[in-house]
Amino acid sequence: MVKNRNRSDSIHSVKSTQDDSVTEEKVEEKKELEKRDSHSQTYKDSDKTWKDSRRLIFVFGALLGLVLALWFGSSGDKYSNDMFDNFYVFESVQNYVGDWKELLPQSVSNLIGDFQFDNTQADLTESFAVGKQLRRDLNLTDKHPLIIVPGVISTGIESWGLYKDEECDSEPHFRKRLWGSFYMLKAMVLDKTCWLRHVKLDPETGLDPPHYKLRAAQGFESADFFMAGYWLWNKVLQNLGAIGYDSNKMMTASYDWRLSYLDLEIRDRYFTKLKLQIELGLEHSGEKTVLVGHSMGSQVVFYFLKWVEASGKNYGNGGPGWVDKHIEAFIDVAGTLLGAPKCVPALISGEMKDTIQLNTLAMYGLEKFFSRKERLEMLQTWGGIPSMLPKGGDLIWGDLDYSVEDSSNDSNNTDTFGNFIRFANLNEDIIPEEDTTWNNLTMSSAIQYVYDTSPDWLQKRITDQYSFGYATTEKEMKQNELHHSHWSNPLEVPLPNAPNMKIYCLYGVNNPTERAYTYKKDTDSSYLNLTIAYDSPQPVFFTDGDGTVPLVTHSMCHKWKEGVTPYNPAGIEVKIVEMMHQPDRFDIRGGAKSAEHVDILGSAELNEYILKIAGGRGNLIEDRLHTNLTNWVNEMSFPM
């Protein structure tokens, strides 16, 4: 009994202990729940307070905005709020960020720097800004008559035909621009065949095809804009106007760039009109004329300087001394005096993406709606295009082993820039190693390939109109002056005997430019012998230039600058200014410091030079070189 009672007491004690433990756990759980409820209520109260504060801020902000709107709206003088104006003019924000700019990371600091400039200076990208500043600082006015000769494709071309047949009707296109407008794109898209029939030239004559007639647009509007919003000469014209120029003192000598140079005279009397305009300028103002040529326009100007003094049918017959009497200066802006390598792939495989400078929209139309074969056939009818084939052969452009440009090679070329066209052996079956047809080509052999693969009528036109070599004796140069086929090549004819004329070579540098190509035998449906091997590791090789014209093209300016030589018998003064390409990353056209081939026309620096020369202050311009081109020219083995 005693044992049973003890066991019972022991069990009761254990149960009591367990009950006490459970009770304590319940108490702890209750306290924890109360604590959580308390915290939850605190969070709710805090959230409620924050929501109330946000409502208060919103209401306060709305009221403040209303008061400010009423205050500014009721102000009669919109210029009285200086502080507000400072923030409204974005550039003035630099006054408030300058103090803490140095505390930011370098990348952010550089980004801010793009937005800042000296407020004390005018924004030279603004209309008329350069002209107004020069008029204020130098009292610059319109002194010399000035004639602008635009570059290739930059002149609008209009339809003047009324022919109609089942396939094509010219009447709806009458006086519409089939080149150089949005109407051009419309015609491309809606009736590609009809557009091509209009813009192609007659293969045999090199002139208008039967029933179709296109002519260059005239006046400043012809080269003011290529398309709406894409300016060409607009900036230059504005600044010239700011120092007093008008249509009585300057003109744009637009031309149908599709035609070969002598055909411009035969069909349109282009050079005769240019000659008469210059003579009229001297008679009217008593001052000699300044000629400004851009890109292909510089070649046209050089051709004119030889044509005007030559004697013969369809020549100028101005006689010796005409240039010295009538021409004050020749301004070569990004000229192609020794050609452009991009012209070669254009005439081999119809490449146009970066070959002919157009705005993006026009380029898209040509690339999207026309095959390479169609583009090539169109280009082959344009006799003006071969004028831009590179001149000087291996002397200027190098051979398979060496080019003077190799010293500037930035490791994107495997051997030499003189290896102008190399062939990609992408498939042993396509280009067998034993097939010597596909040997690499220098510039001279590439031009010979263009000639050999061209239709007979194009071969005839190239032979009659152009030459791409170089003279080896002074006697040969003088003999070349008698025939127009040499007048577009300054390596084969000398400058005119015009000791009082001046030459200014202004061009861009520091912009990667096409220089050599990798080709392959074409195996697709384009029916071309060769196409650029875009699937090769490096289809295009780049050198220094302005994005279109490589630096070495300007070698002629440096050769002329040497003084009295067979190339410059009168010792004409030559000034050379190389402009660094420093585009504004926030300006689609590069801004006031762009030196890109086309956008350079909007460069504040270039506009300043043109205005100074036209205003009779060209003496203020000093030579400035950024490259080794002068040394390269000294390395070239010129025969004279």
Buried (B, 14 or more C-beta within 10 A) or exposed (E): EEEEEEEEEEEEEEEEEEEEEEEEEEEEEEEEEEEEEEEEEEEEEEEEEEEEEEEEEEEEEEEEEEEEEEEEEEEEEEEEBEEBEBEEEEEBBBEEEEEEBEEEEEEEBEEBEEEBEEEEEBEBBEEBBBBBBBBEEBEBEBBBBBBBBBBBBBBBBBBEBEBEEEEBBBEEBEEBBBBBBEBBBBBBEEBBEBBBBBBBBEBEBBBBBEBBBBBBBBEBBBBBBBBEEBBBBBBBBBBBBBBBBEEEBBBBBBBBBBBBBBBBBBBBEBBBBBBEBBBEBBEEBEBBBBBBBBBBBBBBBBBBBBBBBBEEEBBBBBEEEBBBBBBBBBBBBBBBBBBBBBBBBBBBBBBBEBBBBBBEBBBEBBBEEBBBBBBBBBBBBBBBBBBBBBBBBBBBBBBBEBBBBBEBBEEEBEBBBBBBBBBBBBEEEBBEEEEEEBEBBBBBBBBBBBBEBBEEBBBEBBEBBBBBBBBEEBEBBBBBBEBBBBBBBBBBBBBBBBBBBBBBBBBBBBBBBBBBBBBBBBEEEBEBEBBBBEEBEBBBBBBBBBBBBBBBBBBBBBBBBBEEBBBBBBEBBBBBBBBBBBBBEEBEBBBBBBBBBBBBBBBBBBBBBBBBBBBBBBEEBEEEEEBBBBEBBEEBEBEB
